[in-house]
Amino acid sequence: MRDNKILKTISYIVLPILILIIVMSFAYTDIREEYDYMMSDSYFDSNNFAKKYMSNLQEVTYDLIYSQSDYSTMDNKTRLLYRTSENYSSISLKKDLFLVIYKDKAITNVSSETTIDGIKNYINNEEGEHLVSINGNLKSNPLNYYINYYKGLLNHSYYNNNNKSTEVQTAKFEDYEIYAVYTKEFSMENAEGQIVSALKFIKNYENVVYTSIPICAVLSIIIVVYLIISIGHTKGKKEIDINDLDKIPLEIILTIAWLTIYITVIVISHIINRFFGQEYYKLCISSIICAYLIIYTVVMISATTFVKRIKANMIVQTTIFGKIAMAISKLFKKIDESSKKVSKEISISMNNATKLILWTSVYIVIMVLIVAIFFRSIFVAILIDACITIYVIYQIIRRIKSFEMIEKHLKEVYEGNIDKKLNPDDFCPEFKNMVMYINDISNGFENAIQEGIKSERLKTELITNVSHDIKTPLTSIINYVDLLKQENIKNKKAGEYIEILENKSHRLKRLTEDLVEASKASSGNVKLNLEKIGITELINQTTAEFEEKFKEKGLEIITTFPEEETYIKADSRYMYRIIENSFSNIAKYALKDSRVYIDVKTDINKVSVCLKNISAEKLNISEEELMQRFVRGDKSRTTEGSGLGLSIAKSLTELQKGKFSIRIDGDLFKVELEFDKVKA
Amino acid sequence: MYNVLVCDDDREIVKAIEIYLVKENYNVLKAYDGEECLKILKENTIHLIILDIMMPKKDGIETIEEIRKEKSIPVIMLSAKSEDEDKIKGLNLGADDYVTKPFNPLELIARVNSCIRRYTKLGSAINEGSKNIYTSGELIIDDDLKKVTVDGKEVKLTPTEYNILKFLTKNKGKVYSIEQIYENVWEDEAYGAENIIAVHIRHIREKIEINPKEPKYLKVIWGIGYKVEKL
């Protein structure tokens, strides 16, 4: 489709015709209104026609009355004036003959006869509509009643120049003798008749004209689009077909085109002004068509080459303006490159201090030079100096800003916020490398932390999975030990062994449970459900849970609580775990029949809980060691407990933003908890 | 004789459970994976299922989903997974109870008994007509007879324990601190009595709950108070 030559040629030929049809159709709709009344068949019986016809006659009578000379004498009594038809044409009828007699003068357009009577006869014998009026009596009147209305048009006052004096005389309708004949048909000899007949013809096909406008418009749009798409594509070639015309600068082509159109329009308007409305209408029409074709061709040629250039992406290269712009940008690039080279060489060989001194001196020299050059107008010099200074200050400020941004970022990294990255493009070239190094460092940090989190999570997962695997066989062990116990075993020793098995299997169960919990708590892999918790309430509840265990050991609990309940924000269940672990520690390791002190103290924004008991065993172990996982007060590890209790309690406390610490003072064992206070 | 279907891929565990259940006069059917479990369920009348989660072929989760499409028999999930999420998932899928491994055999049996009783006997037996009966799930307090039953079994409480439980059940769903409970039950200002109340509540829990550490009815909200669950 794109490279079909025939289709293209047809498009080029059809397009002007379509445009012409559109223009003509619009012109028709425009002219139609003006000529509407002339196109109807009853025009010749209308008021309009009567008026026009009568004003023609009026003009004739003017000529008759005012004309002084050039009468050819036909007979003695009457002097006769001839008038050619071209001076008499407000309506152009196919046949329009007249003879008007006033006093001793007469005027006619019949040239074949020389006597008045001859002319009278001639007119009377002609076929057509006859209008005869003799001394005010209408003898024959095709214009019916209209004529009476327009009779007055023939009355005039005029100055009669006698030899003696000038007097005003009046000519009236009754003073004329009029003989006229005409046909109810327009003359085809001049433009008006042609237009009317053409319009009459077109009127029969008016619907076609109206519908042709949108059809032609759509068709021409399609053709234009097709041409735009297909221009420049020829068979067997992928590239756009470029000829010599397309290499001429576009400005030249456009100028030539504009000149051609301008000249054509001027010439055509002269021709039309000169000749339109007369017999030269054929010349007018042919020259209009000629001009149209010239303009069309010129427009098409320039449009085609423009589209081709756009398609071949050479609009810049083939315009003078584009060439100049390209040259300028090349020049700028060169300047830029060479200046970069120079500055690079300089920067390699110099440290910052010498650079600063150099630039400062360059700045001063430029300032002085400008003043020297523009010494005549100091104002201009100051203005330019000010501009340069502002630019220099702006550059300095930019660098200071960069420095501040880096400092701020480093502070954030130092505080542990390593998610943020600096964009090197935001900084001046001097800082880019530095910024990149900083980003690398924080990336390294981030990776290390991510790795740490990942391995901690993997560890927790591993421990959880292993504990699941341990639990299944453990279930069987516990169950079957229990079943064994129920068997009636008479051997005393066997009974003892079963007892040991039962204890150990239960310890194993606790151990696995605590292990999972400890790994979760220490890795922070716990979901916290924070709510307002009353410390006193919690300790009372927990004490109740341990009541029997404490009683067994003869432990006396002595509590000191503040008068009002104090609240903290924490997860209720984990908070219980912390207190429970501390209590069970007391229950396990406190000296029999001793006292346990539980104190809750508050200040403005802190709540502290202190648990004190006397250890049953000697505590020859440091506080730090005791807090580690699997370490228990008794090194022999005979008592129940996993050694994870304090470690879990500490991890859980820290997860809830609290502090957990233990103190050993001789045999006094102290657990201290501290949390943020929440308003009641 | 009730039929209990025990389903676990560990044959020893199934056998141990069987021994305990047979002692309690249950008829035990055994399955070792989910598919077998569903097959036996189709062919027999089963009153309760004990279902492991981690099993070959079809795991416990899929199996309970299948079961719940047709049947409403009680299912006790049995799993080594002790995380809260696992328990919540199992219970949401339609399990009636969730027991973690390693389990206390006596507790498992108690839960089986409770489920069976509820499934077979209770439900319509509760006489809600009388004003003096307070309930939460299968916990029923008859204030006229001063009688407390859990899963149809009578529980003996001291007058203090009874009053506390009655108060909490009457206002089930609400959490009361020790102080509030004291003031409401004794209609007196609480002073230094906190610990006594907490101990009483622990005793009540030990009497009415199968596992007092994981209470079903009388819940401890640590650091806040106590409540009877709205069931």
Interface residues (C-beta under 8 A of the other chain):
Chain A: S467 H468 D469 K471 T472 L474 T475 S476 I477 I478 N479 Y480 D482 L483 S505 K509 E513 V516 E531 K532 I533 G534 I535 T536 E537 L538 N540 Q541 T542 T543 A544 E545 E547 A570 S572 R573 M575 Y576
Chain B: D10 E12 I13 A16 I17 I19 Y20 M54 A80 K81 S82 T100 K101 P102 F103 P105 S177 I178 E194 N195 I197 A198 V199 I201 R202 V220 I221 W222 G223 I224 G225
